[in-house]
Amino acid sequence: MTDFAGLKAVVTGGASGIGLAAATLLASRGAEVIVFDLKPDVPAPLKGIAADVSDDSSVRDAVSAAALQLGGIDILINNAGIGAQGTVAGNDDDEWHRVLDVNVVGIARVTRATLPYLRRSSAAAIVNTCSIAATAGLPNRALYSASKGAVLALTMAMAADHVREGIRVNCVNPGTADTPWVGRLLDVATDPAAERAALEARQPMGRLVTAEEVAAAIAYLASPLAGSTTGTALAVDGGMQNLRLPAPPAPAAPAAAAVAAPSAGAAAAPGAGSSSASEVRS
């Protein structure tokens, strides 16, 4: 499939996880891709430029360099972001400002620097990486959810602002994805295996979303083949947002236990409680 042939793309936060998967997929389908990251070590044919989305000068320099190398920019994937845990009282002002600065203002910085190039493209598209945290109340994710809720609202506002300029704007809402960020959360958990099992059980499909699955959704939204799709939030969450399934049946008790306690109730579904690693940083 070569639907991106001749198109030039920039992917922020593209050195790992969802960003790297998206950059790799776009390149495999014909795009020339430059990745922005703090440490942009990426395999060929991808190219990397060091950029900090929390620094406007860094962003403008990186966008100018990318446009010069590529000969323009047709597609922007705003994927860079950081995570946060805690209730509304769990993070101080500095952490609130830091997360919002990267996850929300970072998108604004990169987009406004890229707009002059997108306006010259006949296939201009922006895809923002949002999260299920924007649409579902998740425990211990107040700051992160606030940032991703802002990304969702910003996506819709940008879509309205730029549709008549021929620039499509959409976002993807991943569920809990098997990314390096989630891996690091699991690594510091008291029982990593139990934490992973809880995360998997929480999703109706019974497993974590893969970075490649999110990348496929990003590619769909960015592709010229989706030319009438704008102002859309595409969930890639294994049904977590919209499906309400009954708890799976408890495992059958051994015969001896059944005789000892014939009226015991069913066990709680795995993962029914909250988890300290219960959300993805996309």
N, C-alpha and C positions, 0 to 999 in steps of 0.2 A: 504494500500500500504506500503510495507516494503523494498523499494529499497535501503534504507540507513542502513539496518540491519548490525551490526558489524562494521560500519564505525565511525570514530572519527572526530568531527568537532570543529573548533574554529570560533567564530563570533565576530568581533570587533564592538564596538558601539552597543552591543547587548542588552542593558537594556531597550530600548524603540524604538518606531517607527518601521521602516523597519527592523532593526537589530533584535529586539525582535520577530517580526512576522516570520522572516526567521529562527531564532534559534528554535522557537516553532514548526514550520512546519517540520524542519529536525528531531527534536526529535520525533514528532508524527509518522514519517515514519521510525523510527528505529535507528537513529544516537544517539550516546552519544555526548552531546554538552556542551562546555564550552564557556562562554561569557566573553569577555574582555570589561571593561568599567571603567570610573573613579569611579562610584558608582555602582558596579555590583550586584544590588539587583534584583534577578530574581526568578521566581517561579520554583519549582520542576517540572520536573526532570532536568531542566537546572542547571548548576553550574556556579558560577561567580568567576572571578579573577580580582582584581583591576589592571588596567594597563593604562598607559598614552602613546599613540602612538607617542607623540612628544619627548619621552625620551627613548633613546636606551637601557639603563640599565633596565628600567622598562619593556620594551618589551621583552628583552632577558630573564629576570627572569620569566615573565608571560608565555612565550612560553615553557620554561623548565618545569615549574610547571604543565602546561596543558598536555604536553607530558607524564610526569610522572604519573599524575592522570589517563589519558586516556589510557596509554599504546601505544602511538603513535599519529600521526595526519595524516588524509587522506584528509581532506577538510578544506580550509581556505576561509572565507567570509570576505573580507576587506570592511567593511561598515562604520567604524568610519569617521566622517567628521564634519566640521563646515561651517556655511554660511557666506556670506558677501554681502552687498548691495553697490551700488554706481557706478558711471562712472569710467573711468581709473584714473581720478584725485580725486576720492572720498575717497580714503584710503591712509594713509601714509605708509612709508616703513615698519614700524613695523607690521602693519596689513597685508601687502602683505606677509611678511616673516612668520607670524603666520599661516595664512590660507594655504599657500603652504606647510608649515612644517607639518601640520596635514593632509591635504587632499592628498598630493602627497608623500612627504617623509615618512609620516606615513605608507603608503602602502609598501614602499620599506623596512622600518625597520622590519615590521611584516613578510613580505614575506621572506626576507633573513634569518631571524631567524628560520622560519618554513621549509625552503627548505630541510635541512638534513632529516627531518621526512617525508616530502612528497616524497622524492626520494626513500624511502623504501616501499611506498604504491603501491598497484596494482590498485588503483582507485583514484589516486591523482587529485584534482581539486582545482582551485582558481577562485573565482568570486569576482570581484571588483564592488562596487556600484559607478556608474558614474552618468550621468545626461543628460537630453535633452540640458542643457546649453553647452554641449561639441559640439553639432552639429547644434544648432540654435542660431542666434544672438538675445539675449534677452536684453531689456533695463534695465539699472541700475544693471547689474550683471557682470561687467568687471572682477573683481578679482575672483569671484566664477566661472565664465565661464572659465577663464584661468586655474584655478586649475583642473576643470573637463575635459577640453580639454587635459591637461597633463595626467590625469588618463586614458583617452581613448587611447592616444598614448602609454602610459606605458603598458596598457593591451596587445596591439598588439605586442609590443616588447617582453614582457614576454612570450607570446604565442609562438613566434618564437624561443626564447632562450631555452624553456623547453619542446617543443613538443616531441623531441627525447629522453627525459628523462622519458616520459610517464606522464607528468604533463600537464593537460589541463588548459588554462587560458581564461576566458571570462569576460564580464561585462554586467551589466544591465543599461539601460538609462531611469530612471523614468521621467515622466512628473511631473506636480505639484501634489504632493501627500498629502493626508490628514494625516499629521504627527504632533507630538507635536511642531516641529520647525515652521511649517507653522502656527499652531495654535497660537504660541507666536507672530508671525508677525501680524496676524489678530487682536490679542488682543490689540495691541498698535496703530492700524489704527484709523483714525478719525471716520470712519464709517465701523466697522467690517463686517456688513451684506452686504454692498455694495461691499467691497473688495472681500468677498467670492463669491458673485454673478459674479463679473468680472473674477475671476479666473476660475470659472466653465464654464462661457460662452466662454472663450478663448480656451477651449478644445473641439474638435469636438463631443465628446460623451456627453458634457454638464454637466460633473461632475468631481470632483477630483479623481485621482487614489487612490486606497486604499493600505495601507501597505501590506495587505495580498495578493493583486494581484502582487505586486513587489516580495514578498517572494516566490510566486509560480514560477515566472520566475527564481529567484535565485536557487530554488530547482531543476528546470529542468536542468539548466546549470551545477549544481554540481553533479547531479545524474549519476551513472554509466550507466544508460540507454541512456544517451547522450554521449556515449563514443567517437563518431566521431565529436563532436562539440567543436571546439577550435578556438581562434582568432575571436570571434563573439561578436558584441555589440547588445544586444536584447532590443529594445525599448518597454517600458511599459508606454505609454503616451496618451492613448485615441485617437491616430491618430494625435496628435499635430504636430509631425515632418513632416509627409509626406502627410497629407490630406489637400486639399485646397477647402473648401466648400463655397458656396455663403452665404452671410449674411442672417440670418433668417428674414422672413417678419416682418415688424413692426406690433404691435397690432392694430386692427381696431379702428379708432377714433370714439368717440361717435357721434351720428347723428348730434347734434347741432354743434359740432366742425367741422364736415365735411362740413356742409353748410357754416359755417363762413370762412373756408379756404379750398376750394375744390381743390386747386392746391398745397397744402403743400407736400413736399417731404417726403420720408420714413425716419424714425428715424434711427440714427446710431445703429449698432448692439451693444448689451450689451458687455462691456469689450473690446471694440475696442481700447481704449487707454491703455497706460501702467499702471501697478499697482505697488504700493510700496511693495506688497507681492507676486510678480509675479513668484517666483521660489522656488523650493523645495530644502532644504538641505537634501540629501538622508540619 
